[in-house]
């Protein structure tokens, strides 16, 4: 058995495994369904070692030569298209088509060319190098900058250089007198092994990119409110932990916002309309919050603003927010108004105490007639603390 048959079979098996891995990933995680494009690229890649195997087994040489060359070139071009598609950018269709069509024409025109000529080997490998360069360019243009993507770009650049280097190895070591002799040469072992290792590296980095996307999406979902898209209470707790450690540099204010008479609103117009109103309020908070502020949903009809500013500035922001929400209209429903309770972190105070003071201020705003802002100060804490039991940050009706 020729010595290159083992690396040829190994490359076929690895490609099939990657096809399965990409298809399973696309089926398991809907956010990376574009992984099917990479499965298609590796499916085309299988054709090259398969064609070499068929030639050794006695298949039609001219047909298998063409199938192997076109299959591997199509695999590289498809990989470039898949990289752009995965990052939700328009693939470079014109460049891909030019490389693929040009390569096919070259293969047909040189089917009987002398195998040992340096010009033949150099031009043969150049088409694959161009396909690798297209993959690197697609990543540079369309993928967000990250260490993972930089490593993948480097792999494709090394792959392109490796194809041109293979032309020199082919000329120096020889590729066999005929295509049937190829599998028995040292060059065939080097060619199959080196190309296979680089394709494995590219495939593993792409899968690592998928896993990174899945983890990031899972973390985002864990910190997001599914109804409004705002960060949730868990995200707020993380913000507060970070903000408290930096309070000496930047003041911290918290405003709790409650949609007025929301239960009555739900009962009158239905929960679907109520949900839409909550989304409208959430969108208004995002539109009008300052750059030094963050909005989150606590639950029910309660929202919160985290403001890196002093009491006076934060109170102006809260009043502007109340007025902005009061201008919202949704179909023929009642006016949408909110009550707001705000507090600013004092020296030595914990964030849980800060939230309790903001919640007591909200209680005073609601007791005073709603549709207003109440600002917590140390002076009024003693008078208000007896009027409210222990804090429960839950939906009010």
Residue pairs with C-beta under 8 A, 6 or more apart in sequence:
2 56
2 183
2 184
2 188
3 183
3 184
3 186
3 188
3 189
4 52
4 182
4 183
4 184
4 185
4 188
4 189
4 191
4 192
5 53
5 56
5 183
7 189
7 192
7 193
7 196
8 49
8 52
8 53
8 183
8 188
8 192
9 49
9 53
10 192
10 196
11 48
11 49
11 192
11 195
11 196
11 199
12 46
12 49
12 50
12 53
14 196
14 199
14 200
14 203
15 42
15 43
15 45
15 46
15 49
15 199
16 42
16 46
18 38
18 39
18 42
18 203
19 39
19 42
19 43
19 46
21 203
21 207
22 35
22 36
22 38
22 39
22 42
22 207
23 35
23 36
23 39
25 32
25 35
25 207
25 210
26 32
26 33
26 34
26 35
26 36
26 39
29 210
29 214
31 213
31 214
31 217
32 86
32 210
32 213
32 214
34 82
34 85
34 86
35 86
35 210
37 78
37 81
37 82
37 85
37 86
38 79
38 82
38 86
38 203
38 206
40 78
40 82
41 75
41 76
41 78
41 79
41 82
42 75
42 203
43 75
44 71
44 72
44 74
44 75
44 78
45 71
45 72
45 75
45 199
46 71
47 67
47 68
47 70
47 71
47 72
47 74
47 75
48 68
48 69
48 71
48 72
48 75
49 68
49 192
50 67
50 68
50 71
51 59
51 64
51 65
51 67
51 68
51 71
52 64
52 68
52 182
52 183
52 188
52 192
54 64
55 61
55 64
55 65
55 179
55 180
55 182
55 183
56 180
56 183
61 178
61 179
61 180
62 111
64 179
65 107
65 111
65 179
66 107
66 108
66 111
69 103
69 107
69 124
69 127
70 100
70 103
70 104
70 107
72 128
73 99
73 100
73 103
73 104
73 127
73 128
73 131
74 100
75 131
76 128
76 131
76 132
76 134
76 135
77 96
77 99
77 100
77 131
77 134
79 131
79 135
79 202
80 91
80 92
80 96
80 131
80 134
80 135
80 137
80 138
81 91
81 92
81 93
81 96
81 138
83 135
83 138
83 139
83 142
83 143
84 90
84 91
84 92
84 138
84 141
84 142
85 91
86 209
87 142
87 143
87 144
89 141
89 142
91 138
92 134
92 137
92 138
92 141
95 134
95 137
96 134
99 127
99 130
99 131
99 134
102 127
103 127
106 123
106 127
110 120
110 123
110 124
113 120
114 120
115 121
115 175
115 176
115 177
115 178
115 179
116 171
116 174
116 175
118 167
118 171
121 166
121 167
121 170
121 171
121 175
122 164
122 167
124 167
125 163
125 164
125 166
125 167
125 170
126 163
126 164
126 167
128 163
129 159
129 160
129 161
129 163
129 164
130 160
132 156
132 157
132 159
132 160
132 163
133 156
133 157
133 160
135 156
135 159
135 202
136 153
136 156
136 157
136 160
139 149
139 152
139 153
139 156
140 153
143 149
143 152
148 205
148 208
148 209
148 212
149 209
151 205
152 202
152 205
152 206
152 209
155 198
155 201
155 202
155 205
156 202
158 198
159 195
159 198
159 199
159 202
162 194
162 195
162 198
166 190
166 191
166 194
169 187
169 190
169 191
170 187
170 191
173 185
173 186
173 187
173 190
174 185
174 187
175 181
175 182
175 185
175 187
175 188
176 182
176 184
176 185
176 188
182 188
222 234
223 231
223 232
223 234
223 235
223 238
224 230
224 231
224 232
224 235
225 231
225 232
225 282
225 296
225 297
227 275
227 278
227 279
227 297
228 278
228 279
228 281
228 282
228 283
228 297
229 279
229 282
230 282
230 285
230 286
230 295
230 296
230 297
230 303
231 239
231 294
231 295
231 296
231 297
232 296
232 297
233 296
233 297
233 298
233 299
233 393
235 296
236 296
236 298
236 304
236 306
239 294
239 296
239 306
240 306
240 351
241 351
243 250
243 252
243 306
243 308
243 351
244 252
244 345
244 350
244 351
247 345
250 292
250 308
250 309
251 308
251 309
251 310
251 311
251 344
251 345
252 306
252 307
252 308
252 344
252 345
252 351
252 354
253 306
253 307
253 308
253 309
253 310
253 311
253 314
253 342
253 343
253 344
253 345
254 304
254 305
254 306
254 307
254 342
254 343
254 344
254 345
254 351
254 354
254 355
254 358
255 304
255 305
255 307
255 314
255 317
255 318
255 321
255 340
255 341
255 342
255 358
255 373
256 298
256 302
256 303
256 304
256 340
256 341
256 342
256 355
256 358
256 359
256 361
256 362
256 393
257 281
257 285
257 302
257 303
257 304
257 305
257 321
257 325
257 338
257 339
257 340
258 301
258 302
258 303
258 338
258 339
258 340
258 362
258 366
258 396
259 265
259 277
259 278
259 281
259 301
259 302
259 336
259 337
259 338
260 337
260 338
260 339
260 366
260 370
260 371
261 334
261 370
262 274
262 277
262 300
262 301
262 395
262 396
262 397
263 397
264 397
265 273
265 274
265 277
265 333
265 334
266 273
266 274
268 334
269 333
269 334
273 330
273 331
273 333
276 330
277 330
277 333
277 336
278 297
278 301
280 328
280 330
280 336
281 303
281 325
281 328
281 336
281 338
282 295
282 297
282 303
284 321
284 324
284 325
284 328
285 295
285 303
285 305
285 321
285 325
286 295
287 324
288 320
288 321
288 324
289 295
289 305
289 317
289 321
290 307
290 309
290 317
292 307
292 308
292 309
293 305
293 306
293 307
293 308
293 309
293 317
294 305
294 306
295 303
295 304
295 305
295 306
296 303
296 304
296 306
297 303
297 304
298 304
298 393
299 393
299 394
299 395
300 394
300 395
300 396
301 395
301 396
302 393
302 394
302 395
302 396
305 317
305 318
305 321
307 313
307 314
307 317
309 317
310 344
311 342
311 344
311 375
311 377
314 342
314 344
315 342
315 373
315 375
318 340
318 342
318 373
318 375
319 373
321 338
321 340
322 337
322 338
322 340
322 371
322 372
322 373
325 336
325 337
325 338
326 335
326 336
326 337
326 338
326 371
328 336
329 335
329 336
330 336
337 370
337 371
338 371
339 362
339 365
339 366
339 370
339 371
339 372
339 373
339 374
340 362
340 365
340 372
340 373
340 374
341 358
341 359
341 360
341 361
341 362
341 363
341 364
341 365
341 373
341 374
341 376
342 358
342 361
342 373
342 374
342 375
342 376
343 354
343 355
343 357
343 358
343 361
343 375
343 376
344 354
344 376
345 351
345 354
346 378
355 391
355 393
356 391
357 376
357 381
358 376
359 388
359 391
359 393
360 376
360 381
360 384
360 385
360 387
360 388
360 391
361 374
361 375
361 376
361 384
362 374
363 384
363 387
363 388
364 374
364 384
365 372
365 373
365 374
366 396
368 374
